[in-house]
Every structure is written in structure tokens, then in C-alpha cells.
Amino acid sequence: MLAQLSFDQVAELTGAKPLGKKFDFLITQISIDSRQVIHPEQTLFVALRGAKADGATFIAQLIEEGIQAFLVHPDLEIPKEWAEKAAFFPVNDTREALQKLAAFQRSQFSKPLVGITGSNGKTIIKEWLGQVLSQSYAVAKSPKSYNSQVGVPLSIFGIQPYHQVAILEAGISRVGEMDALKGMIQPNLGIFTNIGSAHEEGFSSQEEKILEKLKLFEETQLLIYCRDHSNLSTILETQISEEKRISWSLAPGADFSVSYKNQEGKTRIILLKNDLSTFTFLVPFSDKASLENVTHVIVAALVLGQELQAIQEGLEHLKPVDMRLTLKPGVNDSLIIDDTYNNDLAGLRVALEFMSQQRPKKSKILILSDLLQQGTPEKVYAEVAELIDSYHLDQILGVGKEVVRLQNFFPDKSKVFDNTEELLKELDPEQFQNDLILITGARSFAFERVVNRLQQRIHGTTLEINLNALTHNFNFYKRQLRPGTKVMVMVKAFAYGGGAAEIANHIQTMGADYLAVAFSDEGVALRKQGIRLPIMVLNPVEESFDLIREYALEPVVFSLDFFKKIGQYAQNHQTQLSIHLDLDTGMHRLGFEAKHISALKPLLKEFPELRIASFYTHLVGADEEIHHDFSISQLNLFQEMKSQIEAELDYKPLVHALNSAGIVRFPDYQMDMVRLGIGLYGVEVTGKFDSSLRPVSTLKTTISQIKDLPPGATVGYSRKGVLPNGGKIGTLAIGYADGYDRRFSQGKGYVLIHGKKAPVIGNVCMDMTMVDLSEIPEVREGDEAIIYGEQISLKELADRIGTIPYELLTNISTRVKRVYYLD
């Protein structure tokens, strides 16, 4: 949040007359979800009334958790025991009050803010623009599709003082909604994507819808739009003064004239500005929808003054946005276009265009739900029929009450079902052979089930990373900390096997303060992926000094000799480097010992180019109670050593000693910062809070082949697997080259198939592992096998082979595909 709020400020901004206990702390967080409170003692909880729940029902629970400030409706009865413990701000409309708080927070942000509205492409443009701009700037943007009356305030509260640009998305479905969004977003630069038929019934005409959306940009300095959408540009150009408009078009006459040239699946985009300056970029796609979206992104980046090279680098690393025209392999060599979250005419038109660009297939099939919120059905489905006819589709499967109208236009090649369940009952995957299938529908129809039915069964090994579980674990540890205690997250060893760049990007958005990697090249890779947090390098070498300087990394200095070497380097290059001093209090691995401090003191003055960012030590046995006294002696020695060095400085470095186990076991020694490692990934090594963490990783594979073996048969190398009575075995597509430890051989390990244990039989091979399926009925080739996850504890597996969870996590090979998802 940009600005902390006092008791009086909350009252003034919301117009409330407070009741209950007055507080003297500052509000640093505003929450509408009782499950996502990190620092209750600094949180204002806004009790919204929604279709599913009334936030006021959680107040008693939240008071017990420590929240002392509530924004509530005036009719709420406040018991005496509540009033003694918390402050209450009654307002007529808690959502409106939430928006007022957001508008104030927005007013504190003086950097550029980009506002995006339109009918299609808002989220994609927001995500892609964020990715491109992040090559040069610290970017805040709306999470997911947070573009509503509540989503926008939550997005604004996520803007931090360090952000250099913000991108907010605005979505409306009826007249009057944009007034509130405009008051909060107040964009400096606007992007109007296009206009479609979504939410048509909320407006008397398309013109009214355009005018309502244009309200967002009444005070905007500049507005980007595509002139080729004539129904939009005609109205826009009468409402927005010429000096504020920035247009682009495939035809001459716009501020940017654009042309596209396909190059083997990629496209070269050429922009000719009206002053005759030319810009050329290469993008990794060629479909019409993506090209329109990315052109908006490029023009916005140019307007914001981003360097051309940085824009191109950002374009090369664009990531697809989930559920947006995703191409997936289907059964029997079919191809699926997954557009299951799109539901309007403009989107259907773009999806059909995308479909037309795919490689030829035997048939083109459309699976379509009712188009909700689209206006008059007669008119809508007449237009749908025209689209279907123009794109020469071979078969239409409809779901819903209104889509039946298509049978009047295509009696011979359409079939309609009342609901998705009826469709699924009749949908036989074997009826599709080498087809191109577009699946598009409203969320309420749950067409993802149709996609799952027709998707090709994926063979191979996958490590799935649950980002929601990662957030949950991060927040658990944050709740153990005092306000103001910083968090350094360990992303060394490929983020404990999870994938450093993706994990780092996620925890950066969660509010981590520092990252730590093992080697300089890991830090360089994170910088190249757009990670902006400070990065501590645990094992720097002299050969990496150039990289450390170039990529603003912060090396650990652990000896007098290394201090001199890096100090001399900094002097020779006339640069200042931030370093971290490792103080050895008992680990006896790396670090300055107490006897080295006297010799270190003069070096601090000899090399003022080295600024000490922090002092730290590492606890030897924080995870075990037996080492409690030794850990305390380490902490005391650390305090003494750092104080001696600190006395030589005219500034105060950060101080940190606690790892994941230490956070739980020694809460009084949090100091300035803690280091969160294995706990973030769902392993609580002290055993005190096992049930409080969620497993982050699920390693899974598939059964490649099943064999029925006679009595006495042996399995695998050296005939180590024996089936005296015969039985059924399955060969899994995973081996020790993937990171499945060979020590799991001969029954020490097991996997879960259909929820049942299948023990390893014989030796784990390099690329395959055999398991005993004799006790698992109805198992088939291609079925999924869980190696570890929520149902198989990493701790248990580690104990079985005499190792620790760290080793199992970090051993997963990079050849194993990582998949990141939100549950």
C-alpha cells in the first residue's frame, strides 16, 4: 500500500463516525477476505456484503486473531465485548467506502498509470504490457482479471512506493459503473482495446456502451486506440480532443501506420509514425487476435518512452495468458482451441479467425454455449450463423436454451443439448479423428470438462507447482513475524527444484524483500527474467565480479582474503558494491570467526566502496530441540560479533540469523530480517506446524506399459525384482535421471495410483521405474502415478531412504516439465 492510514484518516476518507476503541497504530493493509490477513494488528477489514457471504459474519473470529479496525454497515449490532477490543467505522456502503480509500491511495502514486478498458483483450494486453515494461521498470498491475468495482480497489492497494508504472484494467456491464472506476484509476495513459457485444443488455445501444467506457479517459493525458474499429473510433474522435489521441491502423492516416509480415510462425511488425520514423519488432505469433493485442502493447511502450531494445526483449519472452485461445493436442491427432472463458460475438469472431489459421484438419467443429449478456437473441444468433457460414464450419454442437436457434440455420450439421452434462453423456472422444475443434462458452457452462474429455492424454513426467499453496505458506510465515521484519526468500538450487524464475516472480509479487541464490549465474538468470528484488549470492567467486557489478547482485563475503579481493575490484572499477558479511558462529563452513574481527576493522575503512548490506549467521540445528542451547549460544555470539563490526560503521546494516526452522523456534530473534527456505515449499522441519503448511509440489508421471508376469518372474537389472507368485507390474516414465532416487529400489519407495500404494519392484532405472500393480484393479496404461504431493509426504519418503526433504526436492531434473497453476 502506498500510504499508511491513521484512525482519523480512515474516518475522514470514509465519512464514518467511529465507534468502539480508538487505535493509535497505522493501517498498512486493507482486507476483504478473512483468509488472507497477514498482519492483523495493522489491518483494516472491510465487511462487504456479497451474494455468497456477509463479511460481518467473520468479525468475531477476526477480533480473536488480532484485527482492531473494521469498516462495517451502519445496521451492524456491535456487542460491548467487540467495542472494547476494536474500532468500527460504520458507512452506508462498505464497497463505496473501499473505493474512497482506493482513490486516496491512487492519489499518492505520482508515476505513470495505464488504464485499460474495452470488450476484448484487456487482460492479455495488461499482462503483456506488464511483461514488456518489466524489462525496464518495476511494474504494478491488476492481478488476474481484477477489473471490477471490488477488483480495482484491491489492485490499487497492491501498488507500492517502489513501483515505477502501474497498469489497471477496468470492466463494466452497465451504465454508471465507470464513474466509480474512473475516480479510482485516474489513468495518465489509456488504452481502449475494441468494442464488442458483451454485456449488451446493460446499455441501450452500442454507442451508449462506448460513451460509458470512454468516461475512464475524460482526464487522461493520452489515449491509444485502433482506428480500424470504425464503430469505436468514430465516437471516440468526437469525444476526445485530437492532442490526446494516439491512433494506430493498418491503413494510412493514423499516428502509427502498422503492417504485419509473417515469417514461419512469427510476425514482423512495422510501425511508421506520422513523423516518418519507423519501428520494427518481431513477435512470436501470427494470429489476428494476438497481433492486435501486441500492437497496443508496443504503442503503449513507445509512448511511455521505453527503449526499443528493451521492448523487443520483452516481446521475445511474452507468456501466454491462461484460458485465452489456448491450443492443445486432442485425441486421435485432433487439435483443440480452448477458448472456454470467452463469451461474446467479438471474441467468437477472433477465435474463428484464429481457427482458420491452424493447419488443415479433416473437419472444423465448433462447440458453443449460449452467448450470455449479448442483447436480443434473434439478432445475436443471426450474426453467429453468418460467422459460422463465412468460416465454413463442418459441425456445430450447442449447449443452452438460446443457441438452439442455430438449428434453423444449419439443420443438417448442428445438434443442441440442454446442458453440459447432456453433451458429455453423448460426447465420445473416438468420434473425433484429425479434427480441429473450437470450444468456447460462458464460465457457467464449465466447458473445461469438455476440453478435458477431448484432450490428448499426456504421457511423461511433470512437476506441478501450486502457486496458491506457495502464497499460503509465505503468509503463514509472515504471520509469525513482527511488523516490519523483512523476508529473504531462498531460491537457490532452482528454487528447491521448483523453478527459480517462476518462483521468484511469484514471491516478488507477494511482497518478499530479498532473494538469495547460491551462485552468481543464478542471480544473472533471475535478472534476465525481470526480477528486480535485491539478490544475495551465497557462493560468489572472483571470476564472477563483473557479473555481480553488471547485474547489481550482492555477494556474501566470508573471509579477509575475499574481502580484500572484492574491495580492490570495486576500487579499480570505481564502483560501490553491496555485500553481506557471513559470521561463523558454529556452522564452521564459511564465514568470519570472532578472531578475524580485529583484522576486518581496518579493511572496512580501506575499502569504503564496499557497503555492508547485512550481517548474518546460520544456525546449525534450529530444526531440532536437542540443539536448543547451542542455537542460543550461536545467536548470542552473533550479536556480539556484529556489534563489534557495526561500531566501525556510520550506518546500520540489516541483521538476520533465522532460517525456516528458526522462525518457528526462536521468534524473539527475528532481528531485521529472516531467511525463508524449505518452509516456503511446504516442509516444516521442526514438526510443530506440519498441518499449517500446504505442499507446494506434486511430482507425477504416467504408466507407459502394463505386464502380467508368471510366478517366479524377475524384474529389472540384476533380476532384483522378484514375483514368486507372479503378478501385474507397471513401467513408469520416470527414473533416476529425472531425480527419482535409486535408493527407492526394491520396495523402499512407492507411488500412488488410483489412491492406492504401488511399491517399487526391482531397481530404479535411469529413465524408468517398475511398480507392483497386483493389488490395484482396473489400472490402465496412461493412468497417472503420484510420486509425491499432498497424499505422499516428502518427509516420509526422505525417511525411507535415510535422507532429507531438501535432497528430494532439489534432485528433480530440469528435464522434468514444470507446470504452474492456481487452484
Backbone hydrogen bonds, N-H to C=O, Kabsch-Sander energy under -0.5 kcal/mol:
donor,donor_aa,acceptor,acceptor_aa,energy
5,L,27,I,-2.0
10,V,6,S,-2.3
11,A,7,F,-1.9
12,E,8,D,-2.6
13,L,9,Q,-3.1
14,T,10,V,-1.9
15,G,11,A,-1.5
16,A,11,A,-1.1
17,K,90,P,-0.5
19,L,88,F,-2.7
21,K,83,A,-0.6
21,K,86,A,-2.1
27,I,5,L,-3.6
28,T,42,Q,-2.4
29,Q,42,Q,-1.7
31,S,44,L,-2.3
34,S,32,I,-0.5
36,Q,33,D,-1.8
38,I,36,Q,-0.6
42,Q,39,H,-2.2
43,T,40,P,-1.3
44,L,29,Q,-2.6
45,F,43,T,-0.6
45,F,69,A,-2.5
46,V,31,S,-2.9
46,V,44,L,-0.5
47,A,45,F,-0.7
47,A,71,L,-2.6
48,L,46,V,-1.5
50,G,48,L,-0.6
50,G,53,A,-2.9
55,G,48,L,-3.5
55,G,53,A,-0.5
57,T,54,D,-2.2
58,F,55,G,-1.7
59,I,56,A,-1.5
62,L,58,F,-2.4
63,I,59,I,-2.6
64,E,60,A,-1.7
65,E,61,Q,-1.3
66,G,63,I,-1.2
67,I,62,L,-2.4
68,Q,40,P,-0.7
69,A,43,T,-0.5
70,F,87,A,-2.0
71,L,45,F,-2.8
72,V,70,F,-0.6
72,V,89,F,-1.7
76,L,73,H,-1.6
78,I,76,L,-0.5
82,W,79,P,-0.7
83,A,79,P,-2.2
84,E,80,K,-1.5
85,K,82,W,-1.5
86,A,82,W,-1.8
87,A,68,Q,-3.1
88,F,19,L,-2.9
89,F,70,F,-3.0
91,V,72,V,-2.6
97,A,93,D,-2.2
98,L,94,T,-2.3
99,Q,95,R,-2.0
100,K,96,E,-1.8
101,L,97,A,-2.1
102,A,98,L,-2.0
103,A,99,Q,-2.5
104,F,100,K,-2.0
105,Q,101,L,-2.1
106,R,102,A,-2.8
107,S,103,A,-1.8
108,Q,104,F,-0.7
108,Q,105,Q,-1.2
109,F,106,R,-2.0
110,S,108,Q,-0.7
114,V,166,A,-3.3
115,G,113,L,-0.5
115,G,189,L,-2.6
116,I,168,L,-2.3
117,T,191,I,-2.3
119,S,194,N,-1.3
125,I,121,G,-2.9
126,K,122,K,-2.5
127,E,123,T,-2.7
128,W,124,I,-3.1
129,L,125,I,-3.0
130,G,126,K,-2.2
131,Q,127,E,-2.2
132,V,128,W,-2.6
133,L,129,L,-2.9
134,S,130,G,-1.8
135,Q,132,V,-1.6
136,S,133,L,-2.2
137,Y,133,L,-2.6
139,V,137,Y,-0.7
140,A,165,V,-2.5
142,S,167,I,-1.8
146,Y,143,P,-1.7
147,N,145,S,-2.3
152,V,148,S,-2.5
154,L,150,V,-1.8
155,S,151,G,-2.1
156,I,152,V,-2.4
157,F,153,P,-2.4
158,G,154,L,-0.7
158,G,155,S,-0.7
159,I,156,I,-1.8
163,H,160,Q,-1.7
164,Q,138,A,-3.0
165,V,138,A,-1.4
166,A,112,P,-2.0
167,I,140,A,-2.5
168,L,114,V,-3.0
170,A,116,I,-2.9
171,G,147,N,-2.9
175,V,202,G,-1.1
177,E,174,R,-1.3
179,D,176,G,-0.5
180,A,176,G,-0.6
181,L,177,E,-1.3
182,K,178,M,-3.2
183,G,179,D,-1.9
184,M,180,A,-1.2
185,I,181,L,-3.1
186,Q,182,K,-1.8
188,N,113,L,-2.4
189,L,113,L,-1.9
190,G,222,L,-2.5
191,I,115,G,-2.2
192,F,224,I,-2.5
193,T,117,T,-2.6
193,T,191,I,-0.7
199,H,373,Q,-0.9
200,E,197,S,-1.3
200,E,373,Q,-1.9
202,G,199,H,-1.6
203,F,200,E,-1.7
209,K,205,S,-1.7
210,I,206,Q,-2.4
211,L,207,E,-2.7
212,E,208,E,-2.3
213,K,209,K,-2.2
214,L,210,I,-2.3
215,K,211,L,-0.7
215,K,212,E,-0.8
216,L,213,K,-1.5
217,F,214,L,-1.8
218,E,215,K,-1.6
220,T,217,F,-0.6
221,Q,188,N,-1.1
222,L,188,N,-1.5
223,L,244,K,-2.8
224,I,190,G,-3.0
225,Y,246,I,-1.8
226,C,192,F,-0.5
227,R,225,Y,-0.6
227,R,248,W,-2.2
228,D,248,W,-0.6
229,H,226,C,-1.3
230,S,228,D,-1.5
232,L,229,H,-1.0
233,S,229,H,-2.9
234,T,230,S,-2.3
235,I,231,N,-0.6
236,L,232,L,-2.7
237,E,233,S,-2.6
238,T,235,I,-1.2
239,Q,235,I,-1.0
239,Q,236,L,-0.8
240,I,236,L,-2.5
244,K,241,S,-1.7
245,R,241,S,-0.7
245,R,242,E,-1.0
246,I,223,L,-3.0
248,W,225,Y,-1.7
249,S,256,F,-2.1
254,A,251,A,-0.6
256,F,247,S,-1.6
257,S,272,L,-2.9
258,V,249,S,-3.2
258,V,256,F,-0.5
259,S,270,I,-2.0
261,K,268,R,-2.1
263,Q,266,K,-3.4
266,K,263,Q,-1.3
267,T,283,V,-2.3
268,R,261,K,-3.1
269,I,267,T,-0.6
269,I,281,F,-3.4
270,I,259,S,-2.6
270,I,268,R,-0.5
271,L,269,I,-0.5
271,L,279,F,-3.2
272,L,257,S,-2.9
272,L,270,I,-0.5
273,K,271,L,-0.6
273,K,277,S,-3.1
274,N,255,D,-1.7
276,L,273,K,-2.5
279,F,271,L,-2.6
281,F,269,I,-2.5
283,V,267,T,-2.7
291,L,287,D,-2.1
292,E,288,K,-2.2
293,N,289,A,-2.3
294,V,290,S,-2.9
295,T,291,L,-1.7
296,H,292,E,-1.7
297,V,293,N,-1.7
298,I,294,V,-2.6
299,V,295,T,-2.6
300,A,296,H,-2.3
301,A,297,V,-2.5
302,L,298,I,-2.4
303,V,299,V,-2.5
304,L,300,A,-2.1
305,G,302,L,-1.4
306,Q,301,A,-2.4
311,I,307,E,-2.1
312,Q,308,L,-2.5
313,E,309,Q,-2.4
314,G,310,A,-2.3
315,L,311,I,-2.4
316,E,312,Q,-1.9
317,H,313,E,-0.7
317,H,314,G,-0.8
318,L,315,L,-1.2
322,D,320,P,-0.5
324,R,321,V,-1.1
325,L,323,M,-0.5
326,T,338,D,-2.4
328,K,326,T,-0.5
328,K,336,I,-2.9
330,G,334,S,-2.8
331,V,454,L,-2.2
333,D,330,G,-0.6
334,S,331,V,-1.8
335,L,435,D,-2.8
336,I,328,K,-3.1
337,I,437,I,-3.1
338,D,326,T,-3.9
338,D,336,I,-0.7
339,D,337,I,-0.9
339,D,439,I,-2.5
342,N,339,D,-1.7
348,L,344,D,-2.5
349,R,345,L,-2.5
350,V,346,A,-2.0
351,A,347,G,-2.6
352,L,348,L,-2.6
353,E,349,R,-1.8
354,F,350,V,-2.6
355,M,351,A,-2.5
356,S,352,L,-2.0
357,Q,353,E,-0.7
357,Q,354,F,-0.9
358,Q,355,M,-1.4
362,K,434,N,-3.1
365,I,363,S,-0.5
365,I,436,L,-3.0
366,L,395,Q,-2.6
367,I,438,L,-3.1
368,L,366,L,-0.6
368,L,397,L,-2.4
369,S,440,T,-1.3
370,D,399,V,-1.4
372,L,370,D,-1.0
374,Q,371,L,-0.5
380,V,376,T,-2.5
381,Y,377,P,-2.8
382,A,378,E,-1.2
383,E,379,K,-1.8
384,V,380,V,-2.2
385,A,381,Y,-2.3
386,E,382,A,-1.8
387,L,383,E,-2.2
388,I,384,V,-2.8
389,D,385,A,-2.4
390,S,386,E,-2.3
391,Y,387,L,-1.8
392,H,389,D,-1.0
393,L,388,I,-1.5
394,D,364,K,-2.7
395,Q,364,K,-1.4
396,I,413,K,-2.5
397,L,366,L,-3.0
398,G,396,I,-0.5
398,G,415,K,-2.8
399,V,368,L,-1.9
400,G,417,F,-2.6
405,R,402,E,-2.0
406,L,403,V,-2.1
407,Q,404,V,-1.9
408,N,405,R,-1.3
409,F,405,R,-0.5
409,F,406,L,-0.8
410,F,406,L,-2.5
413,K,410,F,-0.6
414,S,410,F,-0.6
415,K,396,I,-2.1
417,F,398,G,-2.8
423,L,419,N,-1.6
424,L,420,T,-2.7
425,K,421,E,-2.0
426,E,422,E,-1.1
426,E,423,L,-0.6
427,L,423,L,-1.2
428,D,426,E,-1.1
431,Q,428,D,-2.3
432,F,429,P,-1.6
433,Q,431,Q,-0.5
434,N,332,N,-2.4
436,L,363,S,-2.8
437,I,335,L,-3.0
437,I,435,D,-0.6
438,L,365,I,-3.0
438,L,436,L,-0.5
439,I,337,I,-2.6
439,I,437,I,-0.6
440,T,367,I,-2.6
440,T,438,L,-0.6
441,G,339,D,-0.8
445,F,442,A,-1.6
446,A,443,R,-2.2
449,R,446,A,-1.7
450,V,447,F,-0.5
451,V,447,F,-2.1
452,N,448,E,-2.4
453,R,449,R,-1.7
454,L,450,V,-1.8
455,Q,451,V,-1.5
456,Q,329,P,-2.7
462,T,700,K,-2.8
463,L,817,K,-3.1
464,E,462,T,-0.7
464,E,698,T,-3.0
465,I,819,V,-3.4
466,N,464,E,-0.6
466,N,696,V,-2.7
467,L,465,I,-0.9
467,L,821,Y,-2.5
468,N,821,Y,-0.6
470,L,466,N,-1.8
471,T,467,L,-2.2
472,H,468,N,-2.5
473,N,469,A,-2.5
474,F,470,L,-2.4
475,N,471,T,-2.6
476,F,472,H,-2.1
477,Y,473,N,-2.0
478,K,474,F,-2.3
479,R,475,N,-2.1
480,Q,476,F,-0.6
480,Q,477,Y,-0.9
481,L,478,K,-1.4
485,T,482,R,-2.1
486,K,672,D,-2.7
488,M,674,V,-3.1
489,V,487,V,-0.5
489,V,514,Y,-2.6
490,M,676,L,-2.7
491,V,489,V,-0.6
491,V,516,A,-2.7
495,A,491,V,-1.4
496,Y,492,K,-2.1
497,G,493,A,-1.8
498,G,495,A,-2.3
499,G,494,F,-3.1
503,I,499,G,-2.4
504,A,500,A,-3.2
505,N,501,A,-2.4
506,H,502,E,-2.0
507,I,503,I,-2.8
508,Q,504,A,-1.9
509,T,505,N,-1.4
510,M,506,H,-1.3
511,G,507,I,-0.8
511,G,508,Q,-0.6
512,A,507,I,-2.2
513,D,487,V,-2.3
514,Y,487,V,-1.7
515,L,534,P,-2.3
516,A,489,V,-1.8
517,V,536,M,-2.8
522,E,519,F,-0.9
523,G,519,F,-1.3
524,V,520,S,-2.4
525,A,521,D,-2.1
526,L,522,E,-1.8
527,R,523,G,-2.3
528,K,524,V,-2.4
529,Q,525,A,-1.0
529,Q,526,L,-0.6
530,G,527,R,-1.8
531,I,526,L,-2.3
536,M,515,L,-3.1
537,V,554,E,-2.4
538,L,517,V,-2.9
538,L,536,M,-0.6
539,N,518,A,-2.7
544,S,541,V,-1.9
545,F,542,E,-1.6
548,I,544,S,-2.4
549,R,545,F,-2.3
550,E,546,D,-2.7
551,Y,547,L,-2.6
552,A,549,R,-0.9
553,L,548,I,-2.2
554,E,535,I,-2.7
556,V,537,V,-2.3
557,V,580,H,-3.3
558,F,556,V,-0.5
563,F,559,S,-2.2
564,K,560,L,-2.2
565,K,561,D,-2.1
566,I,562,F,-2.5
567,G,563,F,-2.2
568,Q,564,K,-2.8
569,Y,565,K,-1.9
570,A,566,I,-2.3
571,Q,567,G,-2.2
572,N,568,Q,-2.7
573,H,569,Y,-1.9
574,Q,571,Q,-1.1
575,T,570,A,-2.3
577,L,609,E,-2.1
579,I,611,R,-2.6
580,H,555,P,-2.1
581,L,614,S,-2.5
582,D,557,V,-1.9
582,D,580,H,-0.6
583,L,581,L,-0.6
583,L,616,Y,-3.0
584,D,582,D,-0.6
584,D,592,F,-2.5
585,T,583,L,-0.8
589,R,590,L,-0.6
591,G,558,F,-0.5
592,F,582,D,-2.9
596,H,593,E,-2.0
597,I,594,A,-1.3
600,L,596,H,-1.5
601,K,597,I,-2.0
603,L,599,A,-0.6
603,L,600,L,-0.6
604,L,600,L,-1.4
604,L,601,K,-0.6
605,K,601,K,-0.9
606,E,602,P,-2.0
607,F,603,L,-2.0
610,L,607,F,-1.8
611,R,577,L,-2.8
611,R,609,E,-0.7
612,I,610,L,-0.6
613,A,579,I,-3.5
613,A,611,R,-0.7
614,S,579,I,-1.0
615,F,654,L,-2.4
616,Y,581,L,-2.2
617,T,656,H,-1.2
619,L,657,A,-0.6
624,E,621,G,-1.7
627,H,624,E,-1.4
628,H,625,E,-2.1
631,S,627,H,-2.6
632,I,628,H,-2.3
633,S,629,D,-2.2
634,Q,630,F,-2.3
635,L,631,S,-2.5
636,N,632,I,-2.4
637,L,633,S,-2.4
638,F,634,Q,-2.7
639,Q,635,L,-2.0
640,E,636,N,-1.9
641,M,637,L,-2.6
642,K,638,F,-2.7
643,S,639,Q,-1.8
644,Q,640,E,-1.7
645,I,641,M,-1.7
646,E,642,K,-3.0
647,A,643,S,-1.6
648,E,645,I,-1.8
649,L,646,E,-1.8
654,L,613,A,-2.6
656,H,615,F,-2.0
657,A,673,M,-0.6
663,I,659,N,-2.3
664,V,660,S,-1.1
665,R,661,A,-2.4
666,F,662,G,-2.9
669,Y,666,F,-2.1
670,Q,667,P,-0.9
672,D,655,V,-1.7
673,M,655,V,-1.4
673,M,670,Q,-0.6
674,V,486,K,-1.9
675,R,658,L,-3.1
676,L,488,M,-3.3
676,L,674,V,-0.6
677,G,675,R,-0.6
680,L,677,G,-1.4
681,Y,677,G,-0.7
681,Y,678,I,-0.6
682,G,679,G,-1.8
683,V,678,I,-1.6
684,E,682,G,-0.6
685,V,683,V,-0.9
687,G,684,E,-1.4
692,S,689,F,-1.4
693,L,689,F,-0.7
693,L,690,D,-0.9
696,V,681,Y,-1.1
698,T,464,E,-2.1
699,L,788,Y,-2.0
700,K,462,T,-2.7
700,K,698,T,-0.6
701,T,785,A,-2.5
703,I,783,D,-2.0
704,S,702,T,-0.7
704,S,731,T,-3.1
705,Q,731,T,-1.0
707,K,729,I,-2.5
709,L,707,K,-0.6
709,L,727,G,-3.5
712,G,723,L,-2.3
713,A,710,P,-1.8
713,A,723,L,-0.7
715,V,721,G,-2.8
719,R,716,G,-1.6
720,K,717,Y,-1.6
721,G,715,V,-2.0
722,V,720,K,-0.5
723,L,713,A,-2.5
726,G,723,L,-1.5
727,G,709,L,-2.3
729,I,707,K,-2.5
730,G,771,V,-2.5
731,T,705,Q,-2.7
732,L,730,G,-0.6
732,L,769,T,-3.7
733,A,702,T,-1.7
734,I,732,L,-1.5
736,Y,765,C,-2.3
737,A,766,M,-2.6
738,D,735,G,-1.5
739,G,735,G,-0.5
740,Y,735,G,-1.9
741,D,739,G,-0.9
744,F,741,D,-1.8
745,S,742,R,-1.8
746,Q,762,G,-3.3
747,G,760,V,-1.1
748,K,745,S,-1.4
749,G,744,F,-1.8
751,V,758,A,-1.9
752,L,786,I,-2.1
753,I,751,V,-0.5
753,I,756,K,-2.6
756,K,753,I,-1.8
758,A,751,V,-2.8
760,V,749,G,-2.7
761,I,770,M,-2.5
765,C,768,M,-2.4
769,T,732,L,-1.3
771,V,730,G,-2.6
772,D,759,P,-2.7
773,L,728,K,-2.9
773,L,771,V,-0.6
774,S,728,K,-0.7
776,I,773,L,-2.2
779,V,776,I,-0.6
782,G,703,I,-2.4
783,D,780,R,-1.9
785,A,701,T,-2.9
786,I,752,L,-2.8
787,I,699,L,-3.1
787,I,785,A,-0.6
788,Y,699,L,-1.3
789,G,792,I,-1.7
793,S,791,Q,-0.5
797,L,793,S,-2.1
798,A,794,L,-2.7
799,D,795,K,-2.6
800,R,796,E,-1.8
801,I,797,L,-0.9
801,I,798,A,-0.8
802,G,799,D,-0.9
803,T,798,A,-2.6
807,E,804,I,-0.9
808,L,804,I,-1.2
809,L,805,P,-2.4
810,T,806,Y,-2.6
811,N,807,E,-1.3
812,I,809,L,-1.0
813,S,738,D,-2.4
816,V,813,S,-1.5
817,K,461,T,-1.1
819,V,463,L,-2.4
821,Y,465,I,-2.2
